[in-house]
Every structure is written in C-alpha cells, then in structure tokens.
C-alpha cells in the first residue's frame, strides 16, 4: 500500500506539472504566435498523431499488464526485450512511412520534418515497463526536469509569429529527450540483452488486438480535427484544439489513478483476490466522481470569463467548445475504469477494442452530420458522443465485475454536490460585475469548492472522512514528536 501511495504521489506531481506548465506557456504562446499559427500547429499535430498511434501500438496498456504479471526477476529481462522487439519492429516501419509522407508533402513540410523527433520518441517509449513494475519515481523525476526545460526554452526562444518552427522543435525535442532518459536506469538494472523470438511472436496477436484501440481512437482525437480543418479552416481547428487542451489538462487525477491502479489490479486478478479486486474497482468509481464531476461543472461555470482572460478575446469561440467538452472528463474517467482497469486487466482485449471501434465510428458520423452547420462545436459534440458511447459499451462488457446499482449509489452524492456548487458558481458570475475577471474566477472557485466539499461532508463521504483521519493522525503524530 505504501508503494502504491508513493507511486500515486509521483505520478500526480508529474501530471500536475503537465497542468502548470501550459498555464504559464499557453497564454504566452497564443499571444506570440497568433491564432492562425496556433491553428496550423494543431492541424499538423493532428496528422502526426495519426502516425504516432500506429507507432505506439497500444503497448502502454498491454506491456504494463505483462510486466505486472512477471513473478520472477530473472524472467523480467526476457519479457521486456520480447515486448520491445515487437514495439520497435512496428514503430520503425511507421517511422519509414512517415519519412516518405514528409518528403512528398509540400504544405508545412518543415513542421512535419521537425516532428520526426516525435515519431522517434515513440520508438524509444518504455514507460509501460516502469508502470508495470509500479516504479514511477525515477521516470517521473526525469520527465519533470525535461518538462521544466521545455517551458524555459519556449520563453527564451519563441518571441514572434516567425518562431512557430522553433516552438514545434522545442516540444518535439523535449518529448524525445524525456523518453531517452528513461533508458538509463533500465539498462543499468537489467544488465544486458535477452531476446526470445518465440515469446515475441506470442505477444504479437494480443498486442495487435490492443493496438486497434489507439488507432481507432484517432477518429475522435485526430481525424475529426483534420476533417474540421478541411471543411472550415485551420483557425477553427485552433478554437477547438485550445478548448480540448484545456479540458484534457484537468484529467490528471484520473490519469494518475489508472496508471497506479492498473498494475495492482492485474496482481489482484491473477492471484484470484476477488474481494480486493472489487474493492479497488469501487474505490476507483468514487475517486473518479469525486475528482472529475466538480471540474465538469466548474469549467462550464468559469469558461465565459476564463477563456478571454487565459487565451485572449480572439478565442471567444473556445468558450462554448470548452463547455461542450467538459462532461467528457467524467466519462473518460469511467472509461479508464471499465476499459483499462477491468477489461484489459481481465484479458478481455477484444471487447475493449470492439467498444472503442463502435464508439469511434458513431463519433465520426456525428462529426460529418454536424460539422457543416456547427463547425468546431460539431466536432466537440462528436468527441463527447465518443466518450459516452465508449463508456456505455465498456460498462456492458464489464458488467460481470461490478454492480451498476451500487456504482450509481456511490457516485450520486458527487453529482448532487457538483450541481449545487455549479449553481453558486454561475450565480457568483452574474452577481459580481464591474471587477476584474481574475478576481471573479477566484471567488467562483473558492465558493464552488467550499459548497462542494461542505455538501460531501454533510453526506459523510467516506473518501473525505478517510482523508481527514489520515491528516489528523499525521498532525497528531507530528505534535507528539515535537513535544
């Protein structure tokens, strides 16, 4: 339990850093590069993302599960290199295809050339090894340093609209550097190479099954944006993409939870510890509801003031985009539980892939139906449809491992508390006029947070009560030691 808590803290710190750095850099970059260049960067990135999905192969989810299942240390080296052999084979092929695409592309060719570093970073990505080992400390500390270096580089070298290529290079180079530094402790610990062709072939089929998920996910994540850019303009892509980035920034708590819980649940499932597995599942439901629902209502409430303040008045269309996208935070959290923590853990890879496949094509149809009349708002609706449908389908396939009635009973207090908090947050904006937006937003957050946690305390929420007891015990112990 102590190891899991330590891992969670380091993952959460890194994820919080992912929030903090854009809060500093995004307003600066948007004002320096201008909305048109921001839209171009978003358009290029969405195409690059198509190649990275093929390069990643879904190895993160499958590799983490396999590494977590290794019981003897002597088998670890063979298992790792067998998995990496599969990953490197496909990612190098994707790299070659990307090079061909780049040399035959005339528009934005320089930006595509720079993004070769992004494809290379996926060739060397072994994050799944550390998460499977439940050893996140080293990798997170190294990535924190690299991330801070990236932020410093942006402020030092990106000074005008002509520096778009420099901005893309800084992001791509630091991503690659972050992957390369994770190899140093691994090579030191494993000491040598151990390839097993038979094991690699054994991993091939399940890897390809899981790989369908990130490839199909390209439809709501990247292809819909490419379609938006072709039907409307790169500027419209920029409006949507900035709202999407802001929404995904706040998924940190869920990301940290899934990263830490998945390996632990693999061990619980393999050891036939049914009660522990169920306890972990229901804990995840509560945690996702606790952490995402107030963010959903909070983002909807503060978006009208926050977007102009944070991104500038030129990004006014991003307000409604963010409000539409906000509910996807909660459904993405549930998808992490149903998909990664249950279906992948229990070996139901086909059900996992099928649910994403169906949801993605429903999302694509929604995008085509709405994009002509609604523009970026249609793409935002299509993404929410994707998360909702994925959640519903995966819940159906995972129904054997949880009770829907118990889940609803557990998350309902958080729904009520979030709705009450939203009413106060929205009311605050209408009552307070004539004062700076940043002060109104701060008051909205303070009022909303107080109402939310106060309501949960009235409900005697077990997570809050447990956290309060832990805090009390630590304060008491510290006071006792000082005496």
C-alpha positions in Angstrom: 0.0 0.0 0.0 2.9 2.4 0.8 4.5 1.7 -2.6 1.2 2.4 -4.4 0.8 5.7 -2.4 4.3 6.7 -3.3 3.8 5.9 -6.9 0.5 7.8 -7.0 2.1 10.9 -5.4 4.9 11.0 -8.0 2.5 10.4 -10.9 0.2 13.1 -9.6 3.1 15.5 -9.2 4.1 14.9 -12.8 0.5 15.3 -14.0 0.1 18.5 -12.0 3.3 19.7 -13.7 1.6 19.0 -17.0 -1.2 21.3 -15.9 1.1 24.1 -14.5 3.4 24.4 -17.5 0.7 25.1 -20.1 -1.0 27.6 -17.7 2.3 29.6 -18.0 3.1 28.9 -21.6 -0.2 28.6 -23.4 -1.3 32.3 -23.0 2.2 33.4 -23.9 2.4 31.2 -27.0 -1.1 32.1 -28.3 -0.3 35.9 -28.0 3.2 35.5 -29.5 2.4 33.0 -32.3 -1.1 34.4 -33.1 -4.3 32.3 -33.5 -3.6 31.4 -37.2 -0.2 29.8 -36.4 -1.7 28.1 -33.3 -4.3 26.6 -35.7 -1.6 25.4 -38.1 0.3 23.7 -35.3 -2.9 22.0 -34.1 -3.6 20.8 -37.7 0.0 19.5 -38.2 -0.1 17.8 -34.8 -3.4 16.0 -35.6 -1.8 14.4 -38.7 1.4 13.5 -36.8 -0.9 11.9 -34.1 -2.2 9.5 -36.8 1.3 8.1 -37.3 2.1 8.1 -33.5 -1.0 5.9 -32.8 0.4 3.3 -35.2 3.9 3.6 -33.7 2.6 3.3 -30.1 0.7 0.0 -30.9 -1.2 0.1 -27.7 2.0 -1.2 -26.0 1.4 1.0 -23.0 -1.7 -0.9 -21.8 -0.6 -4.4 -22.9 3.0 -4.1 -21.9 2.1 -2.7 -18.4 -0.1 -5.7 -17.9 2.5 -8.3 -19.0 5.3 -6.7 -16.9 3.0 -6.5 -13.8 2.3 -10.3 -14.3 6.0 -11.3 -14.1 6.6 -13.1 -10.8 10.4 -13.9 -11.0 13.0 -11.3 -11.6 15.1 -13.5 -13.9 12.1 -13.6 -16.3 11.9 -9.8 -16.4 14.7 -9.2 -18.9 13.4 -11.7 -21.4 9.8 -10.5 -21.1 10.8 -6.8 -21.6 13.0 -7.3 -24.7 10.5 -9.7 -26.2 7.8 -6.9 -25.9 10.2 -4.2 -27.1 11.2 -6.3 -30.1 7.5 -6.2 -31.2 7.2 -2.5 -30.5 10.5 -1.4 -32.2 9.7 -3.5 -35.3 6.4 -1.8 -36.0 7.4 1.7 -34.8 10.5 1.7 -37.2 8.1 0.8 -40.1 5.9 3.7 -39.1 8.9 6.0 -39.0 9.9 5.0 -42.5 6.3 5.6 -43.7 6.3 9.0 -42.0 9.6 9.9 -43.7 8.1 9.1 -47.1 5.0 11.1 -46.3 7.0 14.1 -45.2 9.2 14.2 -48.3 6.1 14.1 -50.6 4.3 16.8 -48.6 4.7 20.4 -49.6 2.4 22.3 -47.2 4.0 22.8 -43.8 6.9 20.4 -44.8 9.3 22.0 -42.3 7.0 21.4 -39.4 6.4 17.8 -40.5 10.2 17.3 -40.7 10.7 18.5 -37.2 8.0 16.1 -35.9 10.2 13.2 -37.0 11.5 13.6 -33.4 8.0 12.9 -32.1 7.8 9.6 -34.1 11.3 8.7 -32.8 10.2 9.3 -29.2 7.6 6.5 -29.7 10.3 4.2 -30.9 12.0 4.6 -27.6 9.0 4.8 -25.3 9.3 2.3 -22.5 7.1 4.0 -19.9 5.0 0.8 -19.8 7.9 -1.1 -18.2 8.1 1.3 -15.2 4.3 1.5 -14.7 4.1 -2.3 -14.8 6.8 -2.5 -12.2 5.0 0.0 -10.1 8.2 2.1 -10.1 7.3 5.5 -11.2 9.7 7.6 -9.1 12.7 7.6 -11.5 10.8 8.1 -14.6 8.6 10.9 -13.2 11.5 12.9 -11.7 13.4 12.8 -15.0 10.4 13.8 -17.0 9.7 16.7 -14.6 13.2 18.1 -15.3 12.7 17.7 -19.0 9.3 19.4 -18.9 10.6 22.4 -17.0 13.4 22.7 -19.5 10.8 22.8 -22.3 9.0 25.6 -20.6 12.2 27.6 -20.2 13.1 27.0 -23.8 9.7 28.3 -25.0 10.1 31.6 -23.0 13.7 32.1 -24.2 13.4 31.3 -27.9 9.8 31.7 -29.0 9.4 35.5 -29.4 7.2 36.1 -32.5 5.0 34.6 -35.2 8.0 33.5 -37.2 9.2 31.3 -34.4 6.5 28.6 -35.0 9.1 26.1 -36.2 11.2 26.7 -33.0 8.2 26.1 -30.8 7.4 22.8 -32.6 11.1 21.8 -32.3 11.3 22.5 -28.6 8.2 20.4 -27.9 9.3 17.5 -30.1 13.0 17.5 -28.9 12.0 17.5 -25.2 9.5 14.7 -25.8 12.3 12.6 -27.3 14.7 13.5 -24.6 12.1 12.5 -21.9 11.9 9.0 -23.5 15.7 8.6 -23.9 16.5 9.4 -20.2 14.2 6.5 -19.1 16.5 4.0 -20.7 19.5 4.8 -18.4 18.2 3.2 -15.2 16.7 0.3 -17.2 19.9 -0.6 -18.9 21.7 -0.4 -15.6 19.3 -2.7 -13.8 18.6 -5.3 -16.5 22.3 -5.6 -17.5 22.5 -6.9 -21.0 20.0 -8.1 -23.6 17.9 -11.2 -23.8 15.7 -11.6 -26.9 13.3 -14.5 -27.3 11.7 -14.7 -30.8 9.1 -17.3 -29.6 7.9 -15.0 -26.8 7.9 -12.0 -29.2 5.6 -14.0 -31.6 3.4 -15.0 -28.7 2.9 -11.3 -27.8 2.2 -10.3 -31.4 -1.5 -11.2 -31.5 -2.6 -9.6 -28.2 -0.6 -6.5 -29.0 -2.2 -6.2 -32.4 -5.7 -6.6 -30.7 -5.0 -3.9 -28.2 -3.3 -1.7 -30.9 -6.7 -1.3 -32.6 -7.7 1.0 -29.7 -5.2 3.8 -30.2 -5.6 3.5 -33.9 -9.4 3.7 -33.8 -9.2 6.5 -31.2 -7.5 8.6 -34.0 -11.0 9.2 -35.3 -12.3 11.4 -32.4 -8.8 12.6 -31.4 -7.2 13.4 -34.8 -9.2 12.6 -37.9 -12.2 14.7 -36.7 -9.8 17.7 -36.4 -8.4 17.1 -39.8 -11.9 17.0 -41.3 -12.7 20.2 -39.4 -9.6 21.9 -40.9 -10.6 20.8 -44.4 -14.3 21.7 -44.1 -13.8 25.0 -42.3 -10.3 26.4 -41.6 -7.1 26.0 -39.6 -8.4 28.8 -37.4 -11.5 26.8 -36.4 -9.2 23.9 -35.5 -7.3 26.3 -33.2 -10.5 27.3 -31.4 -11.5 23.7 -30.9 -8.0 22.5 -30.1 -7.3 25.1 -27.3 -10.6 24.1 -25.6 -9.7 20.4 -26.0 -6.2 21.0 -24.5 -7.7 22.9 -21.5 -10.2 20.1 -20.9 -7.6 17.3 -21.0 -5.3 19.3 -18.7 -7.7 18.5 -15.9 -7.8 14.8 -16.4 -4.6 14.4 -14.3 -6.2 12.8 -11.3 -7.8 10.1 -13.4 -4.7 9.5 -15.4 -2.6 9.2 -12.2 -5.2 6.8 -10.7 -5.3 4.5 -13.8 -1.5 4.4 -14.1 -1.1 3.3 -10.5 -4.2 1.1 -10.0 -3.9 -1.0 -13.2 -0.8 -2.9 -12.3 -2.1 -3.5 -8.7 -5.4 -4.8 -10.1 -3.5 -7.2 -12.5 -1.8 -8.7 -9.5 -5.2 -9.0 -7.6 -6.9 -10.6 -10.6 -4.0 -13.1 -11.2 -4.0 -14.0 -7.5 -7.8 -14.6 -7.6 -8.3 -12.0 -4.9 -11.8 -11.2 -5.9 -12.7 -9.1 -2.9 -9.6 -6.9 -3.3 -10.3 -6.5 -7.0 -13.9 -5.4 -6.3 -12.7 -3.0 -3.6 -10.3 -1.4 -6.0 -13.0 -1.0 -8.6 -15.5 0.7 -6.3 -12.8 2.9 -4.9 -12.0 4.0 -8.4 -15.7 4.8 -9.1 -15.8 7.1 -6.0 -12.4 8.7 -6.8 -13.3 9.5 -10.4 -16.7 11.0 -9.4 -15.0 13.0 -6.5 -12.3 14.4 -8.7 -14.0 15.0 -12.1 -17.6 16.0 -11.5 -16.8 19.3 -9.8 -14.3 20.0 -12.6 -17.0 19.4 -15.2 -19.4 21.9 -13.6 -16.6 24.3 -12.6 -15.3 24.5 -16.2 -18.8 25.2 -17.5 -19.3 27.9 -15.0 -16.0 29.8 -15.4 -15.5 29.3 -19.1 -17.1 32.6 -20.2 -14.6 34.6 -18.1 -11.6 32.2 -18.1 -11.2 31.8 -21.9 -10.9 35.5 -22.7 -8.6 36.0 -19.8 -6.4 33.0 -20.4 -6.4 32.8 -24.3 -7.5 36.3 -25.3 -10.7 37.7 -26.8 -9.7 36.3 -30.2 -10.6 32.8 -28.8 -14.2 33.6 -27.8 -15.5 30.6 -29.8 -13.5 28.4 -27.5 -15.9 29.2 -24.6 -18.7 27.1 -25.9 -16.3 24.4 -27.1 -14.9 24.0 -23.6 -18.4 23.9 -22.1 -19.5 21.2 -24.6 -16.3 19.2 -24.0 -16.3 19.4 -20.1 -18.6 16.3 -19.5 -16.0 14.2 -21.4 -13.8 14.5 -18.3 -16.2 12.3 -16.2 -16.9 9.8 -18.9 -13.2 9.5 -19.7 -12.6 8.6 -16.1 -15.2 5.9 -16.2 -13.7 4.6 -19.5 -10.3 4.3 -17.6 -12.0 2.0 -15.1 -14.2 -0.1 -17.4 -11.6 -0.4 -20.1 -8.1 -0.4 -18.6 -8.7 -1.4 -15.0 -11.3 -4.2 -15.8 -11.4 -5.3 -19.4 -7.7 -5.2 -20.2 -6.8 -6.5 -16.7 -9.1 -9.5 -17.1 -7.8 -10.2 -20.6 -11.0 -9.1 -22.5 -9.0 -7.2 -25.1 -11.4 -7.9 -27.9 -14.3 -6.4 -26.0 -12.2 -3.5 -25.1 -11.2 -2.9 -28.8 -14.7 -3.5 -30.1 -16.3 -0.9 -27.8 -13.8 1.8 -29.0 -14.3 0.8 -32.6 -18.1 1.2 -32.5 -18.0 4.4 -30.5 -15.4 6.0 -32.8 -17.5 5.4 -35.9 -20.6 6.8 -34.2 -18.4 9.8 -33.4 -17.3 10.1 -37.0 -20.9 10.0 -38.2 -21.8 12.7 -35.7 -18.9 14.9 -36.8 -19.9 14.6 -40.5 -23.6 15.4 -39.6 -22.8 18.5 -37.5 -19.6 20.0 -38.8 -21.1 21.8 -41.8 -23.6 23.7 -39.7 -21.9 23.9 -36.3 -18.2 23.9 -37.2 -15.9 23.3 -34.2 -18.9 22.9 -31.9 -20.0 19.9 -34.0 -16.5 18.3 -33.5 -16.8 19.0 -29.8 -20.2 17.2 -29.6 -18.7 14.3 -31.6 -15.9 13.9 -29.1 -18.4 13.8 -26.2 -20.5 11.3 -28.1 -17.4 9.1 -28.4 -16.6 9.1 -24.7 -20.2 8.4 -23.7 -20.6 5.6 -26.1 -17.3 4.0 -25.2 -18.3 4.2 -21.5 -21.7 2.6 -22.1 -20.3 -0.2 -24.2 -17.4 -1.0 -21.9 -19.7 -0.9 -18.9 -21.9 -3.5 -20.7 -18.9 -5.8 -21.4 -17.5 -5.3 -17.8 -20.9 -5.8 -16.1 -19.8 -9.2 -14.6 -17.3 -7.4 -12.3 -19.4 -4.6 -10.8 -23.0 -3.7 -9.9 -24.4 -0.8 -11.8 -26.8 0.0 -8.9 -24.0 0.1 -6.4 -21.9 2.3 -8.7 -24.8 4.8 -9.2 -25.5 4.8 -5.4 -21.8 5.6 -4.8 -21.4 8.4 -7.3 -24.8 10.1 -6.8 -23.7 12.3 -3.8 -20.9 13.7 -6.0 -23.5 14.5 -8.8 -25.7 16.4 -6.3 -22.8 18.2 -4.7 -21.4 19.3 -8.1 -24.7 20.6 -9.3 -25.2 22.6 -6.1 -21.7 24.0 -6.4 -22.4 24.9 -10.1 -25.5 27.0 -9.1 -23.4 29.0 -6.7 -20.5 29.4 -9.2 -22.8 30.6 -12.0 -24.7 32.9 -9.6 -21.4 34.4 -8.5 -20.5 35.5 -12.0 -23.9 37.2 -12.5 -23.9 38.9 -9.1 -20.3 40.2 -9.3 -19.9 42.7 -12.1 -17.5 45.6 -12.7 -14.5 43.9 -11.1 -11.5 42.2 -12.8 -12.3 38.8 -14.2 -9.5 37.1 -12.4 -11.0 38.1 -9.0 -14.4 36.8 -10.0 -12.9 33.5 -11.2 -11.0 33.2 -7.9 -14.2 33.8 -5.9 -16.1 31.3 -8.1 -13.5 28.6 -7.4 -13.4 29.4 -3.7 -17.3 29.4 -3.4 -17.7 26.3 -5.6 -15.0 24.3 -3.7 -16.5 25.2 -0.3 -20.0 24.3 -1.3 -18.9 21.1 -3.0 -16.8 19.7 -0.1 -19.2 21.1 2.5 -22.1 19.2 0.9 -20.0 16.0 0.8 -19.2 16.4 4.5 -22.9 16.6 5.1 -23.3 13.3 3.2 -20.4 11.9 5.3 -18.4 11.0 2.2 -16.1 8.0 3.1 -13.2 9.3 0.9 -13.2 12.7 2.6 -13.6 11.3 6.1 -10.7 8.8 5.5 -8.5 11.6 4.2 -9.4 13.8 7.2 -8.5 10.9 9.6 -5.1 10.4 7.9 -4.4 14.1 8.1 -5.4 14.2 11.7 -3.2 11.3 12.6 -0.2 12.9 10.9 -0.8 16.2 12.6 -1.2 14.4 16.0 2.0 12.4 15.4 4.0 15.4 14.4 2.7 17.4 17.5 3.6 14.4 19.8 7.1 14.1 18.3 7.8 17.8 18.8 6.8 17.5 22.4 
